[in-house]
Amino acid sequence: MMASRDERKGVEDQLYQLRKLFNVYEEDSDVKLVIVKGKGRAFCAGGDVLAVAHFVTTGHWSFGAKVAWAEYIINYILATYRKIQVSILNGFVMGGGAGLSIHGKFRVATENSVFAMPETALGHFPDTGASYFLSRLPGFFGEYLGLTGTRLDGAEMLACGLATHFVSSKGLPLLEAALFKVDTADPNIVSAIIDEFSQCAPLKEKSACYSGCRMDTIDRCFSKRTVEEILSALEKEATKGPDEWITKTIKSLKKASPIGLKVSLRSIREGRLQSVGQCLIREYRICCHVFRGEVSKDFFEGCRAILLDKDKNPKWEPSKLELVNDEMVDQYFSKVDDEEWKNLKLPLRSDLAVSAIAKL
């Protein structure tokens, strides 16, 4: 069954309306800050993935590219936003949801927060600017999150820098009421207001952030040049004694798409040396290649196995890391061989030198 034009247009219209709102608020001198929050149990769980896969498989790869283009433009606007953005992350923050929040100035986690970039399990890669913000986390923690899809709770988000504050969900109505009264564009004052409602967020003993020893292990293993070397380093660590965390990490990598892992690692590594705009332009190229499915159709197989049929048994092709060569990975980072294809064109932003400074 073909994806209807109305369905595709509906997704694009939603993104257009969101972009329009952000642009209007940015130009309105009466608006001092923008609060972004989810409706219900999630901030945003990245539910657009299945819709995009449906548009591409029942229509043309460019349908997915149009959605990605619109989404990445919003990510860029938020990363360079002149107004203060306060993201209230009371629930799931995954995939595209991270792109709508982590680029903001203030990111408030709660005991209900769950962050993850689970794309490699779907045969995809962390996008919406993830190669920018993951690569700026301490040490090689970004590679760890991007390759394994590990879930973090609110306390862990605060510990690694993805969140700037931790506030109890019960205190959110009072925090929002206080922010609504703000009549200043001074980020220090806004931060002080959020501080009044902030709490200590103790880490669980099993957390990857719990001890310096575990963080050292992450840096030791995930600093390796290739995915194969990362896996080998983790397996070497596993020989030192039983460790549930190490076992779980190895299992996550072995279940993920081999080509998704290699593309993701290179993307995050390149992101370390690029601006947020450069990261989004590169991610758009990769995304178009993913949708075209010329090198691998793992994205569609991952969506089938994890989101559609839910058998959780994807048949990756190539099936092993050693079958994914450098030439295959290079293709994802090259221009798309299509006369109608264009590089992502980012909107001109005024005062960019000041507003584009990394907010992490």
N, C-alpha and C positions, 0 to 999 in steps of 0.2 A: 504494500500500500504506500503510495507516494505521500511524503510529508506535504501538507497543504501549504499554499502560499500564505494563508492567514496565520497558520501556526508559526511559520518562520518570521513573518512580519511582526507577530505579537512579541516575540523575544527581542527583536531589533528595536521595536517601539519602546519596550520597557527600558532598555539600555539608553535609548535616546532621551527619554523623559528623565532618567536619573542624571544623565550628563547635563541636561538643560537646568535641572534644579541646582546642581552644584555651581554651574556658571552664573545663574541668577543670584544665588547667595553670595558668591565671591564678589560680585560687582555692587551689591547692596550695602551702602555705608551703614545702614541700621543694623546689619547682621554682624555680630562680633565673633560668634563661634557657631560651629555646626555640630550637632550631636547625631551620630549615626548608630542605630541599634536595630536589632532584628525583631521580628514579630513572632511570639510564641517561644518554643523551646530552643531555637537556634538563632544565632546571629545570621549566619549564612553557611549552609553545608555544601555549597557548590553543586546544587541540583541541576545546573544547566548542562552538565556533561552528557547525560543520557539524551537530552533533547538535541544537542548538537550532533551526537553520533547518529541519531535517527534522521536528522536533516541530511547528513552527508551520505549515509547508506541508501536512502530512498530518493536522493536527488543528485546533487553534485557537490564536490569537495568545497567549492567556493561558498556554499551556503554556510558551512562551518567557519570559513575564513572571515566572512562578513561579521559574524557574531564575535569572533576573537578580536577583530579590528575595533569594533565598537567598545568591547570590554577593556582592551588595552589602553584606549584613549582615555577612558575614565580613570584607570589606574595611574596614568601619567598626570592627569589633572590633579588627582589627590596627592600624589607624591610631590607636586610642585605648588600645592594649594597655598594661597596667601592668607586665608582665614584659618583660625584654629579649628582643627577637627578633633572631637572627642568620640572615640569608638567605644561603645559599651558592649563587651564581649561576653554576654551572659548566656552561654550555650555553645553549640558547635560552631567552630570557625575553621572551615576546610576549603581547600582549593580556591575557587573564585572569591569566597568569603574573606580569605586572607588578603587578597588584592584590594578589597574594599575597605580594609581596616588597618592593616599593618603599616601602610604608607602614611597613616595619619600621625599627627603630633602626639596625642595622648591616647593610650590604649588601656582600657580598664577591664581587668579580668576579675572573675568571681569564682566561687566554689563550684559553679556549674560550667565553667569554661572547659572546652575540649578543642585543642588545636591540632591539626594534622595537615600534611601535604601528601596524600596517599596515591599520587598519580602513577608512580612506578608499578603499583599493583594493578593498574588499569592499562598498562602498556603506553602510558603517556609520560609527561615530565612536569615538574613543578613550574608553573607559568604565572601569569598575571603579576610579573615583576618579582617572582620568588627568587630568581637567580641573583637579584640585587639584595633583597633583605636577608635571605638565608646566608649569603656569603659574608655578611657583616655581623653575624653572631660570633660569640667568643670562640677562638680556636677553629676547630673543624666541626663544630656542633651543627652548622648548617648543612654540611655534607651528610652527616648522620641523619638528620631529620628528613632531608630531601630524598635520600636513597632508601631508607627503611620505612618511611611513612609513619613513624612512631607518633603516638598520641601523647600530647602534653596536657596536664591539668593547669588550672589557673596559677597555682604556686610555681610550677615549672616555667610557665610563660613569663612570669615576673623575674624568676631567677636568671633566665637566659637573655632577657631583654626584649622579648617579643611584646610583653606588656610593660607599661610604665607604672601602673598602680594595681593594687588588689583591694576590692571593696566587696563586702558581703552583699549578696543579692537583696537582702532585706533593706539595706541602706541605699539602694539605687534610686528609689523614688525621692528621697531627701536630697541625694546628690544632684539629680536632675533638676529639682526645684531650686537648688542653690545656683546651678549653672544658668538656669533661665533668667535669673536676676542679674547676671553679669553684664556690666556695661563698659567693658574694657577689652582691648585686643592684646593686652599684655599677657604673654604665655606664662610668665612667672606667677601672676596673680591667679590665673586659672589653675595652674599646678598646685598652688597653695590651697585652693578651695577643695580640689580632689584629695589632697593630702589629709584634710580634716576628716574625711570619711574612710581613709585607707586603714588597712589592718596588716598585721604580720601574717605571712602565709608560709607556715612550716612545710617543708618538703617531706614526702613519704620516703621511708628507708629504701624502697625499691627504685626510687627515681634515678634517672640517669644523671640528674643534677645534684644528687644527694651528697656525694663526696668528691673531693678533689681527685681521689684515686680513680674513680670512674670516668671523670672528665679527662684525666690523663690518658686513660685507655682509649677513649674516643679520639683524642688528638693523635695518639700513636698509630691507630689503625686507619682512621679516615683521612689522614694526611697523605696516604700512599697515592702513587701516581695513577693507578688503574683500579678498576673494580675488582679484578682478579687478585691484585695485591692486597686490597682492603680485606677481602674474604680470607685470604691466606693468613693475614695478620690476626684476624679475629679467631680463626681456628687454632692458631698458635697460642693465643691467650686462653682458649678453652682447655688446653692441655695442662694448665696450671692448677686446675681444680674445678669442681662443680660451680657453675655460676648461671643462674636462671636468666639473667639479663643478657649475657653473652650468647647463650643458646637461642634466645628469642630473636636477637639481632641477626644472627646467622640465618635462622629460619626465614625471617622477613626478606632478606636479600635473595635467598635461593628460590623463593616463591614469586619474586617480582619478574617483570619482563626484562630479559637480558639486554635487549637493545634500548629499552627505556632507561635502564640503569646507566648504561654507557653515555647516552645522550644527556641524561640528567647531571652526571658528574662533570662532564665537560662544560655544560651550561653554567653550573654554579661556579666552577673554577674561572671561567671567562668573566663572570659577573663580578669577581673580586676586583677587577681592574677597569670596570666600565661604569658609566653613569647610569642612572635609572632609565633614561631615555634609550641609551644604547642597548641595555638589557631587554627592554620591551621590543625594540626593533628586531633583535636577534631571536627572541622568543616567538615573535610572529612568523618569522621564516620557518623555524622548527615546527610550529603548529601547522602551517600550511602543508609541510611535507608529511606530517602525521596524518592529516586528513586525506591527502592524496593516496596514501597507502602503497606507494611504489616500492619502497625498501622493505617495509613490514606492515602488516595489518593488525599488529598487536593491540592497538587502541580499540578497535572494534571487537576483537576477541575478549579483551579485558572487560569492556562494557557488558558484553553478553554474559560472561561468567560471573561477574561480581554484582552487576546492577539489574540485569534483565532476567536471565534464567536462575541466577544466584546459586549455581552449583559449586562456585568457588574453585573451579578446576580449569583454568584457562590453558589452552594449548598454544604456547608461544612459538613463534617462528621468526627468526632462528630460535631454537630451543635451548641453546647453551651459550654462555659467555664467550667461549673460545670460537664459536661460529660467527660472532659479530666482529668483523674486521674494521680497521680505521677508515677505509674507503666508504663503507656503509654509514658510519657515523658522520663522516665529512659531508655526506650528501644532505643531511638534515640542516647543516649550517650554511649551505650554498643558496644562491638565488634560485627561485622556482622557474623551471623551464616551461613557461607559459607566456604567450605574448600579452595577455590581459593582466598578468600578475604585476603587482607593484609592492615595493617595500612599504612598511608601515610609515605613514606620514604623520608626525606628531604636531599638534597645534602649537603655534607660537605662544610663548608665555612671557609676560612682562615680569621684570624683577627676578629673573630666573636665578641669578647668581646667589641671591639670598635664600629664596624659597626652595631651591633644589638640594640644599644641604641635607645629607642623610639624617633622618629623624630617629634612627635607631640608636 
